[in-house]
Amino acid sequence: MASSSASAVLARLLSSHRFLVQSSSSSSVSSSLAHSPRFFTSLFTRRAFSYTPASSCWSYKKPNTVFSRMASSVATSQVSFTNTSPRPTEPVVSVDWLHANLREPDMKVLDASWYMPDEQRNPLQEYQVAHIPGALFFDVDGISDRTTNLPHMLPSEEAFAAAVSALGIENKDGLVVYDGKGIFSAARVWWMFRVFGHDRIWVLDGGLPRWRASGFDVESSASGDAILKASAASEAIEKVYQGQRVGPITFQTKFQPHLVWTLDQVRENIEEKTHQHIDARSKARFDGVAPEPRKGIRSGHVPGSKCVPFPQMLDSSQSLSSADELKKKFEEEGISLDKPIVTSCGTGVTACVLALGLHRLGKTDVTVYDGSWTEWGGNPDTPVSTSEESA
């Protein structure tokens, strides 16, 4: 059953791939595909979720699985690049830096494009039409927890290791991740790798738009290798959650629990106030005067949290703002850089953009509430504040 399902997935992918390669010579292909509707929740598999709001204190438990661990054989050598490596506190690299280091043997590039459902953009199709040469496709929805219906939640350690190993990623690799908007979903994947102990990862400042604006080459999926790897990563996730053997494993995880919070930790923080809570959503959604884009989600915010919309982290070119500008934005909202911070948003994506900005300011230990407002606002037992209540 599993093999026939996988065959169907690959046939569908390769059929789509052939269509896109044939169409890439058309002048209208980019604009037509940019607005194509997305096929599935995961780009590679249809899957059913089971989620019980009462069990809101989900944990990153290890599923029962026969996991072919090869951690002892994973290489841990340092990465060396042609140009000087970025400073430890610098979370982004320039397109010029990436261009100079693109062919380094221990460098891998990930296209982590993801879009809101109402944008009607398909990241996999756009990747097939144009991506940075050699880039792998990282499916944000697919490389996720399969035990919840909350979108793109952090997977278990085993599942993440299996997926990125299927992509051909090793611990010795330096990673640069980008997206199709500038800085958006790439920050989420940057955070994911850091949660699992891989710090040699950077976001491409300005993303694919800045790369193309700089005149650097892009390529289409002339070979199906990257698409097959992406499909294999999704299949590996499925196998782990189904308790099946996967391998070989080339990536060893080291979970960093201080970088991710659950609903119960956020609830406790309302009273204990150990962390400043910053919400990356728009002010209108934060205040509860604009409806949430997902049905069944209440409007408002976590009591005691403050709003710093994620676009405030970016300049007009959708690149990360300077340290001085970032510091000013947080100070204007009364955020102290000397105290612990937890960030949230709608589904845990743009909360990572805040974490990225704070990382530039030297705060490398920012926590992200993974379930974010989709979990909090969808739970009938959580307290919610609005601007009217605060007035």
C-alpha positions as CSV (number, residue, x, y, z in Angstrom):
1,M,0.0,0.0,0.0
2,A,2.8,2.4,1.0
3,S,4.7,1.7,-2.2
4,S,1.7,2.2,-4.5
5,S,1.0,5.5,-2.7
6,A,4.5,6.6,-3.1
7,S,4.4,5.7,-6.8
8,A,1.3,7.8,-7.2
9,V,3.0,10.7,-5.5
10,L,6.0,10.5,-7.7
11,A,4.0,10.1,-10.9
12,R,2.0,13.2,-10.0
13,L,5.2,15.1,-9.2
14,L,7.0,14.0,-12.4
15,S,4.0,14.8,-14.5
16,S,3.9,18.3,-13.0
17,H,7.6,18.6,-13.5
18,R,7.5,17.8,-17.2
19,F,4.7,20.3,-17.7
20,L,6.6,23.0,-16.0
21,V,9.9,22.4,-17.8
22,Q,8.1,22.5,-21.1
23,S,6.3,25.6,-20.2
24,S,9.3,27.5,-18.7
25,S,10.2,28.9,-22.1
26,S,6.9,30.8,-22.3
27,S,7.0,34.4,-21.3
28,S,3.8,34.0,-19.3
29,V,4.8,31.0,-17.2
30,S,6.1,32.9,-14.2
31,S,3.0,35.0,-13.7
32,S,0.6,32.2,-14.4
33,L,2.2,29.8,-11.9
34,A,2.7,32.5,-9.3
35,H,-1.0,32.5,-8.7
36,S,-1.8,28.8,-9.1
37,P,-3.9,27.3,-6.2
38,R,-2.1,25.0,-3.9
39,F,-2.8,21.3,-4.2
40,F,-2.7,19.9,-0.7
41,T,-2.0,20.9,2.9
42,S,1.3,19.1,2.4
43,L,2.7,19.5,-1.1
44,F,3.6,15.8,-1.4
45,T,1.0,13.9,0.6
46,R,-2.6,14.0,1.7
47,R,-2.8,13.1,5.3
48,A,-5.4,13.1,8.1
49,F,-4.8,14.7,11.4
50,S,-6.2,14.0,14.8
51,Y,-6.2,16.8,17.4
52,T,-8.0,17.2,20.7
53,P,-8.0,20.7,22.0
54,A,-8.2,19.4,25.6
55,S,-4.7,17.9,25.1
56,S,-3.2,21.3,24.5
57,C,0.0,20.5,26.3
58,W,1.4,18.5,23.5
59,S,5.0,17.6,23.7
60,Y,7.8,16.7,21.3
61,K,7.6,13.1,22.3
62,K,9.4,10.4,20.3
63,P,6.9,8.3,18.3
64,N,7.2,4.5,18.6
65,T,9.4,3.7,15.7
66,V,12.1,1.4,14.5
67,F,14.6,4.2,13.8
68,S,17.9,3.3,12.1
69,R,20.0,5.8,14.0
70,M,23.5,6.4,12.7
71,A,24.4,9.2,15.0
72,S,27.8,7.8,15.9
73,S,28.9,8.0,12.3
74,V,27.8,11.6,11.6
75,A,30.6,13.9,10.8
76,T,30.9,17.1,12.9
77,S,33.7,18.8,11.0
78,Q,33.7,22.6,10.8
79,V,32.5,24.3,7.6
80,S,35.0,26.5,5.7
81,F,33.9,28.9,3.1
82,T,35.8,30.9,0.4
83,N,34.7,34.1,2.1
84,T,34.7,34.7,5.9
85,S,31.8,33.1,7.7
86,P,29.2,35.4,9.1
87,R,29.5,36.5,12.8
88,P,27.8,34.1,15.2
89,T,25.1,36.7,16.1
90,E,24.5,37.6,12.4
91,P,21.5,35.5,11.2
92,V,21.5,36.5,7.6
93,V,23.9,36.5,4.7
94,S,23.9,38.7,1.6
95,V,23.3,37.5,-1.9
96,D,26.8,38.5,-2.8
97,W,28.2,36.3,0.0
98,L,26.1,33.3,-1.1
99,H,27.0,33.8,-4.7
100,A,30.7,33.6,-3.8
101,N,30.2,30.5,-1.6
102,L,27.5,28.7,-3.6
103,R,29.8,26.0,-5.0
104,E,31.5,25.2,-1.7
105,P,31.3,21.4,-1.0
106,D,29.8,21.8,2.5
107,M,27.2,24.5,1.5
108,K,23.6,23.6,0.9
109,V,20.8,26.0,-0.1
110,L,17.2,25.5,0.8
111,D,14.1,27.0,-0.9
112,A,11.7,27.2,2.0
113,S,9.0,29.3,0.3
114,W,5.6,29.1,1.8
115,Y,2.5,31.3,1.4
116,M,-0.7,32.0,3.2
117,P,-3.6,30.1,1.7
118,D,-5.4,33.2,0.4
119,E,-2.3,34.2,-1.6
120,Q,-3.1,31.3,-4.1
121,R,0.6,30.6,-4.7
122,N,2.1,27.2,-5.0
123,P,5.7,27.2,-3.7
124,L,6.6,23.9,-5.3
125,Q,5.5,25.0,-8.7
126,E,7.4,28.2,-8.3
127,Y,10.5,26.3,-7.2
128,Q,10.3,24.1,-10.3
129,V,10.2,27.2,-12.6
130,A,13.0,29.2,-10.9
131,H,15.3,28.6,-7.9
132,I,18.8,29.4,-6.9
133,P,21.2,26.9,-8.6
134,G,21.5,23.7,-6.6
135,A,18.9,24.7,-4.1
136,L,16.8,21.9,-2.4
137,F,13.1,22.3,-1.8
138,F,12.1,22.3,1.9
139,D,8.3,21.6,2.3
140,V,7.3,23.7,5.4
141,D,3.9,22.0,5.6
142,G,5.3,18.6,4.9
143,I,8.2,18.5,7.3
144,S,5.9,18.8,10.3
145,D,4.2,17.0,13.2
146,R,1.7,14.5,11.8
147,T,-0.2,14.0,15.1
148,T,-2.0,17.4,15.2
149,N,-4.2,19.3,12.8
150,L,-2.4,22.5,13.7
151,P,-0.4,23.7,10.6
152,H,3.3,23.0,10.1
153,M,4.0,22.2,13.8
154,L,7.5,21.2,14.8
155,P,8.0,17.5,14.1
156,S,9.7,15.0,16.5
157,E,13.5,14.8,16.5
158,E,13.4,11.4,14.7
159,A,11.0,12.7,12.0
160,F,13.1,15.9,11.4
161,A,16.3,13.9,11.2
162,A,14.8,11.4,8.8
163,A,13.4,14.2,6.6
164,V,16.5,16.3,6.3
165,S,18.6,13.2,5.8
166,A,16.4,12.3,2.9
167,L,17.2,15.7,1.5
168,G,20.9,14.9,1.7
169,I,21.7,17.2,4.6
170,E,24.5,16.4,7.1
171,N,25.6,18.0,10.3
172,K,28.8,19.2,8.7
173,D,26.9,21.3,6.2
174,G,26.5,25.0,6.3
175,L,22.9,26.0,5.2
176,V,21.4,29.1,3.6
177,V,17.6,29.2,3.5
178,Y,15.6,31.6,1.4
179,D,12.0,32.2,0.3
180,G,10.1,33.8,-2.5
181,K,9.0,36.9,-0.6
182,G,12.3,38.3,0.8
183,I,12.2,37.3,4.5
184,F,9.2,35.3,5.5
185,S,8.9,31.5,5.8
186,A,12.7,31.1,5.5
187,A,12.9,32.4,9.1
188,R,10.7,29.5,10.2
189,V,13.1,26.9,8.8
190,W,16.1,28.8,10.2
191,W,14.5,28.5,13.6
192,M,13.6,24.8,13.1
193,F,17.2,23.8,12.5
194,R,18.3,25.8,15.5
195,V,15.7,24.0,17.7
196,F,17.3,20.8,16.6
197,G,20.8,21.9,17.4
198,H,22.1,23.1,14.0
199,D,23.4,26.6,14.3
200,R,25.3,26.8,11.0
201,I,22.3,28.1,9.2
202,W,21.6,31.6,7.8
203,V,18.7,33.3,6.0
204,L,19.4,34.8,2.7
205,D,18.8,38.6,3.2
206,G,16.1,39.7,0.7
207,G,15.5,36.1,-0.5
208,L,15.0,35.1,-4.1
209,P,13.7,38.6,-5.1
210,R,17.0,40.2,-4.1
211,W,19.0,37.4,-5.7
212,R,17.2,37.9,-9.0
213,A,17.4,41.7,-8.7
214,S,21.2,41.4,-8.3
215,G,21.4,39.7,-11.7
216,F,22.4,36.2,-10.4
217,D,21.3,33.1,-12.3
218,V,18.4,30.9,-11.4
219,E,17.6,27.5,-12.7
220,S,14.5,25.4,-13.4
221,S,14.2,21.7,-12.4
222,A,16.0,20.4,-15.4
223,S,16.5,17.2,-13.4
224,G,14.0,15.6,-11.1
225,D,16.6,14.9,-8.4
226,A,15.6,17.7,-6.0
227,I,11.9,16.9,-6.5
228,L,12.6,13.3,-5.7
229,K,14.5,14.3,-2.6
230,A,11.7,16.5,-1.4
231,S,9.2,13.7,-2.0
232,A,11.5,11.3,-0.1
233,A,11.6,13.7,2.8
234,S,7.8,13.7,3.1
235,E,7.7,10.0,2.8
236,A,10.3,9.6,5.5
237,I,8.2,11.7,7.9
238,E,5.2,9.5,7.2
239,K,7.3,6.4,7.9
240,V,8.5,7.7,11.2
241,Y,5.1,8.5,12.5
242,Q,3.8,5.1,11.3
243,G,6.6,3.3,13.2
244,Q,8.4,2.1,10.1
245,R,12.2,1.9,9.6
246,V,13.9,4.8,7.8
247,G,17.4,5.4,6.8
248,P,20.2,6.1,6.3
249,I,20.3,8.9,8.8
250,T,23.0,11.5,8.1
251,F,21.8,14.3,10.4
252,Q,21.9,14.0,14.2
253,T,19.6,16.3,16.2
254,K,20.2,17.9,19.6
255,F,16.9,19.3,20.8
256,Q,17.0,22.8,22.4
257,P,13.9,23.0,24.5
258,H,14.5,26.6,25.5
259,L,13.8,27.8,22.0
260,V,10.2,26.5,21.8
261,W,7.2,26.8,24.1
262,T,3.8,25.0,24.4
263,L,0.4,26.4,25.2
264,D,0.7,25.6,28.9
265,Q,4.0,27.4,29.1
266,V,2.4,30.5,27.6
267,R,-0.5,30.2,30.0
268,E,1.9,30.0,33.0
269,N,3.7,33.0,31.7
270,I,0.6,35.2,32.0
271,E,0.9,34.9,35.8
272,E,4.6,34.4,36.3
273,K,5.7,37.0,33.6
274,T,9.2,35.4,33.2
275,H,9.2,36.3,29.5
276,Q,8.0,39.3,27.6
277,H,5.5,38.1,25.0
278,I,5.7,39.7,21.6
279,D,3.0,39.0,18.9
280,A,4.1,39.4,15.3
281,R,0.5,39.7,13.8
282,S,-1.0,42.9,12.5
283,K,-2.2,45.4,15.1
284,A,-5.8,45.0,13.9
285,R,-5.7,41.2,14.5
286,F,-3.9,41.7,17.8
287,D,-6.5,44.2,19.0
288,G,-9.3,41.9,17.9
289,V,-10.9,44.4,15.5
290,A,-10.0,42.3,12.4
291,P,-11.1,38.7,11.9
292,E,-8.7,35.9,11.9
293,P,-8.0,34.4,8.5
294,R,-8.8,30.9,9.7
295,K,-12.3,29.9,10.6
296,G,-13.2,29.1,14.2
297,I,-10.4,31.2,15.7
298,R,-11.2,33.9,18.2
299,S,-9.9,37.4,17.7
300,G,-7.6,39.2,20.2
301,H,-4.3,38.4,21.9
302,V,-2.7,36.6,24.8
303,P,-3.2,38.8,28.0
304,G,-0.1,40.8,28.8
305,S,1.5,40.4,25.3
306,K,2.7,43.3,23.1
307,C,2.4,43.7,19.4
308,V,5.3,44.2,17.0
309,P,4.1,43.3,13.5
310,F,6.8,41.3,11.7
311,P,7.0,43.7,8.7
312,Q,8.7,46.2,11.1
313,M,11.7,43.9,11.1
314,L,12.2,44.5,7.4
315,D,13.2,47.4,5.2
316,S,11.6,48.4,1.9
317,S,13.5,45.7,0.0
318,Q,12.2,43.0,2.4
319,S,15.6,42.6,3.9
320,L,16.4,42.6,7.6
321,S,16.6,46.1,9.0
322,S,19.8,47.5,10.6
323,A,20.4,46.8,14.2
324,D,19.7,50.4,15.1
325,E,16.3,50.3,13.4
326,L,15.4,47.0,15.0
327,K,16.4,48.2,18.4
328,K,14.3,51.3,18.0
329,K,11.2,49.3,17.0
330,F,11.4,47.1,20.2
331,E,12.1,50.1,22.4
332,E,9.0,51.9,21.1
333,E,6.9,49.0,22.4
334,G,8.6,48.9,25.7
335,I,10.5,45.7,25.0
336,S,13.6,45.3,27.1
337,L,16.5,43.5,25.4
338,D,17.8,42.6,28.8
339,K,14.9,40.3,29.7
340,P,13.8,37.0,28.2
341,I,11.4,37.1,25.2
342,V,8.9,34.7,23.7
343,T,7.3,35.4,20.3
344,S,4.2,34.2,18.6
345,C,2.1,35.0,15.5
346,G,-0.7,33.2,13.6
347,T,0.9,29.8,13.0
348,G,4.5,30.1,14.1
349,V,6.0,31.4,10.9
350,T,6.3,35.2,11.3
351,A,7.1,34.8,15.0
352,C,10.4,33.5,13.7
353,V,11.0,36.8,11.8
354,L,10.9,38.5,15.1
355,A,13.3,36.0,16.5
356,L,15.6,36.7,13.5
357,G,15.5,40.4,14.2
358,L,16.3,39.9,17.9
359,H,19.1,37.5,17.0
360,R,20.7,40.4,15.0
361,L,20.6,42.4,18.3
362,G,22.4,39.6,20.2
363,K,19.4,37.9,21.7
364,T,20.1,34.4,20.4
365,D,17.9,32.6,22.9
366,V,14.4,33.9,21.9
367,T,11.7,31.4,22.4
368,V,8.9,30.8,19.9
369,Y,5.4,29.7,20.8
370,D,5.0,27.0,18.1
371,G,1.2,26.7,18.2
372,S,0.8,30.5,18.3
373,W,-2.6,32.1,17.8
374,T,-4.2,29.3,15.8
375,E,-3.8,27.1,18.8
376,W,-4.5,29.7,21.5
377,G,-7.4,31.4,19.8
378,G,-8.9,28.0,18.8
379,N,-8.9,26.7,22.3
380,P,-12.1,27.7,24.2
381,D,-10.3,27.5,27.6
382,T,-7.6,30.1,27.0
383,P,-8.0,33.7,28.1
384,V,-8.2,36.4,25.3
385,S,-7.7,40.1,25.5
386,T,-8.9,42.8,23.0
387,S,-8.3,46.5,22.6
388,E,-11.8,47.2,23.9
389,E,-11.0,45.4,27.2
390,S,-7.7,47.3,27.5
391,A,-9.3,50.7,26.9
